Amino acid sequence: MLVIERFSCENLTKNIVTDAAHPKFSFSLKSDKKGVELDKAILKIGEWSITTKEQIGIEYSGPALKPFTKYKAELSAVDNLGEKADASLEFETGRLEEPWQGMWITDTEYVFKEKNISPVPMVFRKQLEIDKEIKSAKIYSTAMGIYVMYINRNRVGEDY
């Protein structure tokens, strides 16, 4: 029996978020038969697909991926004995080339006085009252700022 043992995007198998415009996919096969080789593999993402004999570093070269979007990658592999195995994974894009629009945040009351001592980490909290049903929410944060994306039944919202 042919099995796709590992299927990855950018070397990750779960919780995949990438800023790669052309992410790379890899997979490994396992079979209970001897002498099995990959005959062909078909990788499909949306309307784009590629047929290949490669298993490592298969580069997505379809239409430009959109930022902050979830995609499903489907893989079908066929061996030289005609057995078939399928796998899928989901990956999400990050900002990609979209300009950063974060805001600087700081604790204006914090004063760093000690020399050669690490400052106490700052913790920022904000309680939100939301009058809509939220389906999902994500926070994208860096030292440069914070980006919040939420999705309710009717629309996608963005706050900076």
Buried (B, 14 or more C-beta within 10 A) or exposed (E): EBBBEEBBBBEEEEEBBBBBEEBBBBBEBEBEEEEBEBBEBBBBBEEEEBEEEBBEEBEBEBEEBEEBEEBEBBBBBBBEEEBEBEBEBEBBBBBBEEEEEBEEEEEEEEEEEEEEEEEEEEEEEEEEEEEEEEEEEEEBEEEEBBBBBBEBEEEEBEEE
